Amino acid sequence: MKLSVNQPIYRRRQFGIIGMFLIWLVGSSSATAMNSFVSQVSGEGHPIILIPGLMSNGTVWDDINQQLSQSNQVHVISIAGFAGTPAIKNQSLASVKTDLINYIEKHQLNKPVVIGHSLGGFMALWLASSHPETIGNVISVDGLPFIGPIFTRSNSSTVESLASQADMIQGMYHKMSQQQLAAQTKQGIYIQATSAENQARIIQMAAQSDPVSVGNAIHELLSTDIRKDMATINSKSLLIGASGAFTTKEQHQSVKSLYHEQISNAANVELIMNTNDRHFIMLDNPNWLISQIQSFLSENNQ
């Protein structure tokens, strides 16, 4: 499939945490433009969609894409307002989800594998739980069905109990400049990645992100809990957690337990914890991550 550059797919009403929450947690090609995201497509074969996380663009998947596109048609997404992708007014994650489903239908992608990082991992699980007949196998890389418990350290947290915090955080981000966004990201960068090069790359992506879009996304992550909806996922799914920023066995076990509880309603979700690498596993250790992805897809006939 070859898509034209900046081809408008359709028009609709648009509406446009991990950073501060993760401070505790130690979250040949052609292009197509959507209202809420831009995609880059390469390779041939079974379709795979790669979704980056908060304040990231599709380039974080470069190493993974290079491997997967050798035998698959890979669609790399960059969400509006993040890391240099132009922001749109009233952006929301719900609109991204709707646009992705329309994108899949428009281009007749048959049961695409969806792989997401952080916010993108949440999006992958959200797509699979809300459209189980449309989405194929799913891999979430350090992205959870509900982000709130990373902040509270308890899976008893609810959307209602975190409503005031969600509003406060959204307001705070709306008042930030891009420089302040980058400075805040820098404060918790040791949790995000190991090498100075990758840390600088993450900070630079934050500096190119739109603070209003980021604040809206964080608010929506804190206001959307799909833990119960995980039971509706039909396809095989894999949650890969990263706890490499921790130092003790007790800390690693605590994070693993929190992640495991989040997927307890799902029958077909496997959990693998990476205790050596940090949140951006695809930057820290792309060889390990591609090995896990390829093994999972091979075992599940993709």
N, C-alpha and C positions, 0 to 999 in steps of 0.2 A: 504493500500500500504506500502510495506517495501522496502527501498532503501539501497543499500550496502554502506559501509563507503568508502569515497573518490573514488567513481566510476566515471571515466571520461565519460562525456556525449558526447562531441565532441570536435574537435580542430579547431580553426580558427585564423586568425590574431587578436592579442589582442592590445588594447590600453587603457593603463591605460589612511559657510560664516558667514556659519551662525555665527560662533564665533564673528568675528569682526563686522559684520552687526548687530548682536543682541546687541552689546554694545550700539548702537543707540536705538534699539527697546524697551528699557525701557522707527538663527537658528539652560515515556519510549519512546525513540526516536532513530532515525537513521539519518545518515548524508550523504550528497551528495556534491561532489566538482564540480563546474563549473570553466570555465576559469576566470570569473570575480567575482564570489561569491561562498560561501559555504552555503548549506541549512541544517537545522535540521527539521525533520518531525515527528509529533506525532499526535495521535488521529485518529478518523475515522468520515466520514461524508462529507458534502460539503466542498470543498477545500477553504482555506483562506491563502493568502500570506501576511506575515508581513515583512516590509522593514524598517530598521533603518535609521537614518540620518547621516550627516557628522560626521566623527570621532567616530561613534558608531558601536557597533556590535549587534547581535540578542538578547543578554542578556537583553537589555533594555525592551524587550517585555515579560520577564519572567512571571510577574503577569498576564498580559493580555492573554498570551499563556495558562497558567494554567487553566483559565476559558474557553477560546474558544475551547480548545482541548477536553473538555468533550463531545462535540457534533459535532465537526468538525475535518477535517484533516487539521492541521496547518503546513505550511511551513515557517519557520523562516529563513530569509536571513541575511547573513553577507557579506558585500561587501569587495573585496580585497583592502588592503591598509589601512583599518580602524580598529582601536582598536584591534590590534593583529592578524587580518586575513592577511596572507602574501600578500605583494604587488606583482603586476605583471607589466611588462614593458608596457608603453604606455596605461595605464588604462584610460577608458573614461566612462561616463554615457551612451553614445550611445551604447557601447558594453554591458553594464549591461542590458539595455533595450532589445537588441537583444537576449542576452543569456536567459533572463527571458521568452521571447516569445517562444524560442526554448525549454526551460525547461517545460513550460506549455503544448506545443504540444507533447514533448517526453513522458511525464507522463500522457497525456490525461486528463488534469485537465479541467473539464467542467465549463466554466464561473466562474473562481475563483474570490472570493472577494479579493480585494487588499487593504491593509491598510498600510499606510506609515507615518513615522514621519519626518517632516522637509524635507531634501533632498529626503527621502523616500516617503513623501507625494507628492512632485513634480513628482517623478518617477511613482507613482500610477496614477496620472492624465495624465501623458505623455503616459503611456501604454493604458489607457482608450480612449484617444483622437486619438491615432495612430492605435489602434487595437480594435475598438468598438465592433466588433462581437466576439472577443475572451475573453474580460475582463467582469466580472460581476460587482456587485456593488463596489463602491470605497469610502474609507474614508481617507482623508488627515488630519493628526494631525499637525497643525501649519506648513504646507508646501504649498507654493503658485505656481501658474502657471509661474510666473516670479519673481525672487528674487530681481531684481534690485531696484524696488520701496521701498524696506525696507531700502536700503542704502540712496536713494535720497528723501524719503518721498513723492514721487509724482508718480502716475501711468502714467504720460506722458513720463516717462523715456523709452528709447528703447535700444535694443542691440547696435545700432550704437553709441548712446550718451554715453554709458558706456564702449565702446571697449578699450579705453586707460586705464581706471581704471582696467578692467579685466586683461589686459596684465601686468600691474604693480603689481597687487596682486598676480598673478601667479608667477611672477619672485621673489617676496618677499618670498613666501612660499617655492619655490625651494631652497632657500638659508638657510632655517631654519633647526635646529636640532630638534629632538623629544622633547628635554628639553625646547627649545624655544617655540615649539608648545604648550606644556603644560602650560608654563608660560603665554602665550597670552590668552589661554582659561581661566586661573585663573583670569585674569584681568576683564573679563566680566561674571564671574560665577554666580553672583547674579541674572542675567537675566535668566539663564538656569534652575535653580532649587532652592528650598527653604531651605531644610535641609542641614546641614554640611555633613552628610553621602552621600547624593546624589550628592552634589557638588564635593566631593572628588572622587566619582565614575566617574563622567564626566571628571574630570581632568586626572584621571588615563587612561581612554580610549584615550584621546588626546595624552598622553605620549607614548602610544603604536601604534599610527598611523604614517603612512609614509607621511612626509611633501610634497613630490612631488605629491603623489596621491591626497592629500588634495588640493594642489594648482591647479591641473588639474581639480578637481571637481568644485571648486569655479569658475574657469574660464568658465567652460562649463555651469554652472548655470547662469552666467551673460551673456552668449552668446546664450541662448536658451529661447525663449519667446513663450509659447503655449497659451497665453490668447485668441487669435482668434480661435485656434484649439479646445477650450473647447466646441464649438458649435457642434462638431462631436460626443461627448460622448452620447451614447445611454442609458447607465445604470444610475440608481439613484446614486447620489454621495453626500457625506457629507464633508464639510470643517469645522474643529474644530480649532478655533483660540485661542491663549492664550495671554492675556494682563495683567496678574497678577503682572507684574513688574511695572506697572504704578500706579499712586496714585490719579489722578483726573478724573472726569467724562469726561472732554474734551479730555484727552489723550485716554481714553478707546474708546470714540466715533470716534476719529481720526483713530485709528487702525482698528476699525470695518468698517469704510467707505472705507479704503484702501483695506481691504480684500474683501469687497462686490464688489467693482469695478473690482477686478481681475477676478471674476467669472460671470461678467455681460453678457458674451456671451453664457453662458451655461443655458440650459432650465431645467435641472434636478439636479441642485446642491443646496443644502441647507447649510446655514451658521449658526453655533452656536459659540458664543464667550464665553470663560471661562475667567471671569475677576478676578478670585481669584488665579489661578495657573499659573506657569511659563512655559517656552518653553517645558521642559520635563514633560508633563502632566502625562505620564504613570509612572513616578517616583514620582512626587509630589502628585498625587491623582488617583491611579489606580482604586479605587472603582468607582469614578465618571466616569472615562473614559470607563470602561467596561460597565457601565450602559448605556452610550450614544451609544456605539457600538452595544450592544445587542438589544436595543430599535430600532435603525435604521435598523438592519438586520431583526428583527422580523416584522417591518412594511413593509419591502420590500421583504418578502417571502424568506429569506435566513435562 
